[in-house]
């Protein structure tokens, strides 16, 4: 079985966090377990601290919270105000250290737009992450004033009550966050292996604990390209959105009776031909769930992508290789052979986070690579201006996916 490891990542939490950070350890570490003493870590070039360097041993007597996160991770950003509140409540008894695998430059950009009262560190080599293995962020490591590991957990579980208990030398019990360290490649092989001769099938199972959420249509696999879809740890609403044409979150109206935690599923579907894949997936979901879906055109406020400077637009790099690539994430794109319609999709999902429609009337294929500061929308608008493009707010009819349950 061959497999394209360049997935189309959909939603869910992801990988790692922030400040220029070099660390040294005096031993080769294996897994650090609860109640173990944490090996020495040296933090240097702290980006927003009143000291240029620090050691973990120098923080003994304080509770230390090492928070793995990233500027592109939505769940991480949601946790930031909570961490800021904790640091303000315990300025002398607690030290929060936010660690990212992003560059110091990117971290400094974030700090400039969103100042924080805790330390921020960049660990591009992921040295510290290897001490506390994980796949998903945010990922919180709580260390006692004596330098021993209390828990690896999630930031929302570390409350004022927890910090007070630690400072009183009381035992605390926090739910452990244990990620699967198996690669997506291996997860698919273990759960959904298929030989190249398989023509049709549908398999579905419950959540794989500790794995990130993703989906792939096997674009670079000659046996399965666009006739196979594999999804790991996606909610039902996302599976329906994929089945009806990859509807983005902003174009989906979910009327399904919500529960606090929406059920998560994994599935693998193989169809005879690419043009049958989505209809086969729709039918398979309809057999198993009491969820109905319909596409309805609705008048919406959208950002219209337009060419405003033809000279700048004509200077953009056209694709020569014919190879389509798909890398993009919050604040960053590096794609080849994409159309302006594809670019509008990127802007909607990873840029302005508003509905975007392409009205450039251009069908050429481009190679586009840039990054911007999501916390400062002006940086993206400036890049678009340099490309000869603009976004104009207007009303347009938009296809919306509506999910609902039939009345009993």
WORA-V766940 format. One record per helix or strand of 2 or more residues. SS is the DSSP state (H for helix, E for strand). FROM is the first residue (numbers start at 1). TO is the last residue. If there is no record, write none. Layout:
# WORA-V766940
SS FROM TO
SS FROM TO
This chain:
# WORA-V766940
E 42 44
E 53 55
H 57 59
E 63 68
H 74 89
E 94 100
H 104 113
E 119 122
H 127 131
E 139 143
E 148 153
H 155 157
H 160 167
H 184 192
E 201 206
E 214 216
E 228 235
H 236 243
H 249 251
E 252 254
E 264 270
H 274 288
E 291 307
H 310 314
E 327 329
E 332 338
H 340 351
E 356 358
E 366 371
H 377 386
E 389 405
